[in-house]
Amino acid sequence: MAFKTRDAVLAYQESKTDSETHMEDLDVVDPISAINLEVTCTNGATSNKGNFISDIVSKVEVVDGSDTLVSLSGAQLQALEFYKTKQLPCVFPSEWGSGSQREQFNILFGRYLWDKEYALNPARFRKPQLKITFNKAAIRAAGATGFASGTNIYLTIVVKLIEEGARASAYFMQKQIRSWTTSSSGDEQVPLPVDYPYRLAMVRAWLSGYDINEIISNVKLTCDKDKFIPLNRNVQQLDAEAIRLFGLCHYKHDALVYNQAEVRVIPNKEPEYLAKVRNPSTPRVIVPYAQWSSIIYTELYDMDGALDGTEREATGVVWGHAPHATLCIPFGLMDDPATWFNAPSYGDIDLVLTQATASGAVSVVLEQVRPN
């Protein structure tokens, strides 16, 4: 059978306001393999430290009336793509004054782009819509040290269609099941749906200055009141296994560095930063002297070995793992449907998370296999 694909551009660099919810009808007839979103925004005149576009994309949804097919934050979408493809989408964070930031967010309805067996068939729904909600002030107010004031969020939407050759009877439904703020101890029990099989779950545990395992120390999956417990694991050990399964993420990062600077980065665990000062007339040696919990701590030296406390524009590459402070829990082999978790065979399923630090922002995401 012939295989033919097509990109449909539904929006190109459309300007959006600081707190707008953009709605786009998915009025296409061919199976959708993926939806690609690109968002750009300009920094304030002074700086924009530790403030990513993934922070201001507060929610991305695909809905059909009251039926929600996809509902994730920008950070969750980027992390989920890493675990599905072993690569981050295009991300170019920048802290530079008046610098431009650009990030992409991809909704993959199959195991990978152009998956013939898993794709969303819009013809099976009444009126599918894409919704993107922005909050430019999520980290700090717009202005000189945040994203610049004014209408300067620009959105591009590209739908990846399979015109011929798809035999998709199902797609991947991806939703946040629950979010909460942690207590310093105790278990949080999260009931999971039992309507469709699970391909993977993802936990996000974010608090500045903390590793994910310092916020959530243990994860347990229990079925039918502990009759079957397929998972009861220490988070630090699960995270170590994730390095072997998924490898490291990497991306380009423009930062402001000086002696004793703190640079927020996407990887939560063991991040590294190899960078140079942008201005060739003031060569400097950038030394990351500590790196953990989504932060790179830098020392800056001039060519005579003296510490430099002046803020400098630097550009370089960041790498590490646990992007956006997440832990992925795959069920079976990622590409083999026969090994995925058959949730409908149980009466009730709960994910139990042991809390270790107060004030952490924790969320649980589930990817399920749903018929078209």
C-alpha positions as CSV (number, residue, x, y, z in Angstrom):
1,M,0.0,0.0,0.0
2,A,1.2,3.5,-0.9
3,F,2.2,5.7,2.0
4,K,1.7,9.5,1.7
5,T,2.0,12.2,4.3
6,R,1.2,15.9,4.4
7,D,1.9,18.9,6.6
8,A,-1.1,21.2,7.1
9,V,-0.2,24.6,8.5
10,L,-3.2,25.9,10.5
11,A,-1.5,29.0,12.0
12,Y,1.8,30.7,11.3
13,Q,3.4,33.1,13.8
14,E,0.0,34.4,15.0
15,S,0.4,36.9,17.8
16,K,-1.2,36.0,21.1
17,T,-1.9,38.0,24.3
18,D,-0.3,37.4,27.7
19,S,-3.1,35.2,29.0
20,E,-5.0,34.1,25.9
21,T,-6.5,30.6,25.3
22,H,-6.2,30.0,21.5
23,M,-8.7,27.6,20.0
24,E,-8.2,26.0,16.6
25,D,-10.7,23.6,14.9
26,L,-9.0,20.4,13.7
27,D,-11.1,20.4,10.6
28,V,-9.1,17.8,8.7
29,V,-10.2,14.4,7.5
30,D,-7.0,12.4,7.3
31,P,-5.5,10.6,10.3
32,I,-3.3,12.9,12.5
33,S,0.1,11.4,13.3
34,A,1.2,14.5,15.4
35,I,0.5,18.1,16.1
36,N,3.6,20.4,16.1
37,L,3.4,23.7,18.0
38,E,6.1,26.4,18.0
39,V,6.0,29.3,20.3
40,T,8.4,32.3,20.3
41,C,8.6,35.2,22.7
42,T,11.1,38.1,23.4
43,N,12.8,38.7,26.7
44,G,12.7,42.0,28.6
45,A,15.4,44.6,28.0
46,T,17.5,43.6,31.1
47,S,17.3,39.8,31.4
48,N,14.9,36.9,31.8
49,K,16.5,34.5,34.1
50,G,15.2,31.0,34.7
51,N,12.0,31.7,32.7
52,F,11.2,29.3,29.8
53,I,8.5,29.3,27.2
54,S,7.5,25.9,28.5
55,D,6.5,27.8,31.7
56,I,4.2,30.2,29.9
57,V,2.5,27.5,27.9
58,S,0.3,26.5,30.8
59,K,-1.9,24.0,29.0
60,V,-2.3,22.2,25.7
61,E,-5.5,20.3,25.0
62,V,-7.2,18.4,22.3
63,V,-11.0,18.1,23.0
64,D,-14.1,17.0,21.4
65,G,-16.9,18.8,23.2
66,S,-16.6,17.6,26.8
67,D,-14.4,14.7,25.9
68,T,-10.7,15.4,26.6
69,L,-8.2,13.5,24.5
70,V,-5.0,15.4,25.4
71,S,-4.4,17.7,28.4
72,L,-0.8,18.5,29.4
73,S,1.3,21.5,30.3
74,G,4.1,22.7,28.1
75,A,6.8,21.1,30.3
76,Q,4.9,17.8,30.5
77,L,4.6,17.7,26.7
78,Q,8.3,18.3,26.2
79,A,9.3,15.7,28.8
80,L,6.8,13.1,27.3
81,E,8.3,13.6,23.9
82,F,11.8,12.9,25.2
83,Y,10.6,9.6,26.8
84,K,8.9,8.6,23.6
85,T,11.6,9.6,21.1
86,K,14.8,9.9,23.3
87,Q,15.1,13.5,22.1
88,L,13.8,16.8,23.3
89,P,11.9,18.9,20.8
90,C,13.5,22.1,19.5
91,V,14.2,24.3,22.5
92,F,16.2,27.5,22.6
93,P,15.9,29.1,26.0
94,S,17.7,32.4,26.6
95,E,18.3,34.7,29.6
96,W,19.8,37.5,27.5
97,G,18.2,40.9,27.6
98,S,16.0,41.5,24.5
99,G,16.9,37.9,23.4
100,S,14.4,35.7,21.6
101,Q,13.3,32.4,22.9
102,R,11.8,29.6,20.8
103,E,10.4,26.2,21.8
104,Q,8.4,23.5,20.2
105,F,5.8,21.1,21.6
106,N,4.7,18.0,19.8
107,I,1.7,15.9,20.5
108,L,2.5,12.4,19.2
109,F,-0.6,10.3,18.8
110,G,1.5,7.2,18.0
111,R,4.7,5.6,19.1
112,Y,6.7,7.9,16.8
113,L,6.0,10.3,13.9
114,W,4.3,8.6,11.0
115,D,3.3,5.5,13.0
116,K,0.9,3.6,10.6
117,E,-0.8,1.7,13.4
118,Y,-1.5,4.5,15.9
119,A,-2.9,7.9,14.9
120,L,-5.9,10.1,15.7
121,N,-8.7,9.7,13.2
122,P,-10.6,13.1,13.3
123,A,-13.4,11.6,11.3
124,R,-14.5,9.6,14.3
125,F,-15.2,12.7,16.4
126,R,-17.8,15.4,16.1
127,K,-15.8,18.6,16.4
128,P,-12.2,18.0,17.6
129,Q,-10.4,21.2,18.7
130,L,-6.9,22.2,19.8
131,K,-6.7,24.6,22.8
132,I,-3.5,26.3,23.9
133,T,-3.5,28.5,27.1
134,F,-0.8,31.0,27.7
135,N,0.3,32.7,31.0
136,K,3.3,35.1,30.3
137,A,3.5,35.9,34.1
138,A,3.7,32.3,35.2
139,I,7.3,32.8,36.6
140,R,7.4,36.6,36.9
141,A,5.5,39.6,35.6
142,A,6.2,40.8,32.1
143,G,8.8,43.7,32.0
144,A,12.5,44.4,31.9
145,T,13.5,41.2,33.9
146,G,10.8,38.9,32.5
147,F,9.3,38.3,29.1
148,A,8.9,41.7,27.4
149,S,5.7,43.6,27.9
150,G,3.3,43.8,24.9
151,T,1.8,41.4,22.5
152,N,4.9,39.3,21.5
153,I,3.9,35.7,21.9
154,Y,3.8,34.1,18.4
155,L,2.2,30.7,17.7
156,T,2.6,28.3,14.8
157,I,0.5,25.1,14.4
158,V,1.4,22.3,12.0
159,V,-0.7,19.1,11.8
160,K,1.1,16.1,10.5
161,L,-1.3,14.1,8.4
162,I,-1.2,10.6,6.8
163,E,-3.1,10.8,3.6
164,E,-2.6,7.2,2.5
165,G,-1.3,4.1,4.2
166,A,-2.5,4.5,7.8
167,R,-4.3,1.6,9.3
168,A,-4.8,3.2,12.7
169,S,-7.6,1.9,14.8
170,A,-6.4,3.5,18.0
171,Y,-4.4,6.5,19.2
172,F,-2.6,7.5,22.4
173,M,-4.6,9.6,24.9
174,Q,-2.3,11.7,27.0
175,K,-3.6,13.5,30.1
176,Q,-2.7,14.8,33.5
177,I,-4.6,12.7,36.0
178,R,-3.9,14.7,39.1
179,S,-1.8,17.5,40.5
180,W,-1.1,18.6,44.1
181,T,1.3,20.3,46.4
182,T,3.2,17.9,48.6
183,S,3.3,17.5,52.3
184,S,6.6,16.8,54.1
185,S,5.6,13.1,54.6
186,G,2.9,10.6,54.0
187,D,1.4,8.8,51.0
188,E,-0.7,10.4,48.3
189,Q,-3.0,7.9,46.6
190,V,-4.0,8.7,43.0
191,P,-6.8,6.7,41.5
192,L,-6.1,5.8,37.9
193,P,-8.7,5.1,35.2
194,V,-9.3,1.5,34.2
195,D,-11.0,2.1,30.9
196,Y,-8.1,1.7,28.5
197,P,-4.6,0.0,28.5
198,Y,-1.6,1.9,29.8
199,R,1.6,2.5,27.7
200,L,3.4,4.7,30.2
201,A,2.9,6.9,33.2
202,M,5.0,10.0,34.1
203,V,5.4,11.8,37.4
204,R,6.6,15.4,37.6
205,A,8.0,16.5,41.0
206,W,9.2,20.1,40.8
207,L,10.6,22.3,43.6
208,S,13.5,24.7,42.9
209,G,16.7,23.3,44.5
210,Y,15.4,19.7,44.9
211,D,15.9,16.5,43.0
212,I,12.7,14.6,42.1
213,N,13.6,11.8,44.5
214,E,13.9,14.3,47.3
215,I,10.2,15.3,46.8
216,I,8.8,11.8,46.0
217,S,10.8,9.0,47.5
218,N,8.7,5.9,46.5
219,V,6.2,4.9,43.8
220,K,3.8,2.0,44.2
221,L,1.2,0.8,41.6
222,T,-1.5,-1.3,43.3
223,C,-4.4,-3.2,41.7
224,D,-7.6,-4.4,43.4
225,K,-6.6,-3.3,46.9
226,D,-3.0,-4.8,46.8
227,K,-4.1,-8.1,45.2
228,F,-1.6,-7.4,42.5
229,I,1.3,-4.9,43.0
230,P,3.3,-4.6,39.7
231,L,5.5,-1.8,41.0
232,N,6.8,-0.8,44.4
233,R,10.1,1.1,43.9
234,N,12.4,3.7,45.2
235,V,12.4,6.7,42.9
236,Q,16.1,7.3,43.0
237,Q,16.6,3.7,41.7
238,L,13.9,4.1,39.1
239,D,15.5,7.3,37.9
240,A,18.8,5.5,37.5
241,E,17.1,2.8,35.3
242,A,15.6,5.6,33.2
243,I,19.1,6.8,32.3
244,R,19.8,3.4,30.7
245,L,16.4,3.2,29.0
246,F,16.2,6.8,27.6
247,G,19.7,8.2,27.8
248,L,20.5,11.9,28.2
249,C,18.7,15.0,26.8
250,H,20.7,17.9,25.4
251,Y,20.0,21.3,24.0
252,K,21.5,24.8,23.4
253,H,21.1,27.3,26.2
254,D,22.0,31.0,26.3
255,A,22.6,32.2,29.8
256,L,23.9,35.1,31.9
257,V,26.9,33.9,33.9
258,Y,29.1,35.5,36.5
259,N,31.0,34.3,39.6
260,Q,28.5,32.4,41.8
261,A,25.7,32.5,39.2
262,E,22.8,30.1,39.3
263,V,21.4,29.0,35.9
264,R,18.1,27.1,35.8
265,V,18.2,24.3,33.2
266,I,15.8,21.7,31.8
267,P,17.4,18.5,33.2
268,N,16.7,18.0,36.9
269,K,19.4,15.3,37.5
270,E,23.1,15.7,37.0
271,P,23.0,18.6,34.5
272,E,26.1,19.8,32.8
273,Y,26.9,23.0,30.9
274,L,29.7,23.5,28.4
275,A,29.7,27.2,27.4
276,K,31.7,30.1,26.2
277,V,31.3,33.9,26.7
278,R,29.6,35.4,23.7
279,N,31.8,38.5,23.3
280,P,35.2,37.5,21.9
281,S,36.8,40.7,23.1
282,T,36.3,39.6,26.7
283,P,37.4,35.9,26.8
284,R,36.5,34.1,30.0
285,V,36.6,30.6,31.4
286,I,33.3,29.3,32.7
287,V,33.5,26.6,35.3
288,P,30.4,24.8,36.5
289,Y,31.4,24.1,40.1
290,A,28.1,22.4,41.2
291,Q,25.2,21.0,39.2
292,W,22.0,19.4,40.5
293,S,18.3,19.9,41.0
294,S,17.8,21.7,37.7
295,I,20.5,24.3,38.5
296,I,24.0,24.9,37.2
297,Y,26.2,26.9,39.5
298,T,29.0,28.7,37.7
299,E,32.3,30.4,38.5
300,L,33.8,32.8,36.0
301,Y,37.5,33.6,35.5
302,D,39.4,36.0,33.3
303,M,42.5,34.8,31.4
304,D,44.7,35.7,34.4
305,G,42.8,33.4,36.7
306,A,41.0,36.1,38.6
307,L,37.3,35.7,39.5
308,D,34.9,37.9,37.5
309,G,31.7,39.1,39.1
310,T,30.5,40.9,36.0
311,E,27.4,39.4,34.3
312,R,28.3,38.1,30.9
313,E,26.3,36.6,28.0
314,A,27.2,33.0,27.5
315,T,26.1,30.3,25.0
316,G,26.6,26.6,25.3
317,V,25.1,23.1,25.5
318,V,23.3,21.6,28.5
319,W,22.8,17.9,29.0
320,G,21.5,15.7,31.7
321,H,18.4,13.6,32.5
322,A,15.0,13.8,34.1
323,P,13.9,16.7,31.9
324,H,11.5,19.1,33.6
325,A,11.9,17.1,36.8
326,T,10.1,14.0,35.6
327,L,10.2,10.3,36.0
328,C,8.9,8.0,33.3
329,I,7.3,4.6,34.1
330,P,7.0,2.5,30.9
331,F,4.6,-0.5,31.0
332,G,6.3,-3.3,29.1
333,L,8.2,-2.7,25.8
334,M,7.5,0.8,24.5
335,D,7.0,-0.4,20.9
336,D,5.2,-3.8,21.6
337,P,1.4,-3.4,22.2
338,A,1.2,-7.0,23.5
339,T,3.3,-6.0,26.5
340,W,1.4,-2.9,27.6
341,F,-0.5,-2.9,30.9
342,N,-4.1,-4.2,30.5
343,A,-5.8,-1.9,32.9
344,P,-9.4,-2.9,32.1
345,S,-8.8,-6.3,33.6
346,Y,-8.8,-4.8,37.1
347,G,-11.5,-3.2,39.1
348,D,-9.4,-0.4,40.6
349,I,-5.8,0.8,40.2
350,D,-4.0,3.3,42.4
351,L,-0.7,5.0,42.1
352,V,0.7,5.7,45.6
353,L,3.5,8.2,46.0
354,T,5.4,8.7,49.2
355,Q,6.1,12.4,49.9
356,A,9.4,13.5,51.3
357,T,9.4,17.3,51.0
358,A,6.7,19.9,51.5
359,S,5.7,22.5,48.8
360,G,6.6,20.4,45.8
361,A,4.5,20.7,42.7
362,V,3.7,17.1,41.7
363,S,1.6,15.8,38.8
364,V,0.7,12.4,37.4
365,V,0.4,11.9,33.6
366,L,-1.0,8.8,31.9
367,E,-0.7,7.7,28.3
368,Q,-3.5,5.2,27.3
369,V,-4.3,3.4,24.1
370,R,-7.8,4.5,23.1
371,P,-9.8,3.2,20.0
372,N,-10.7,5.8,17.4
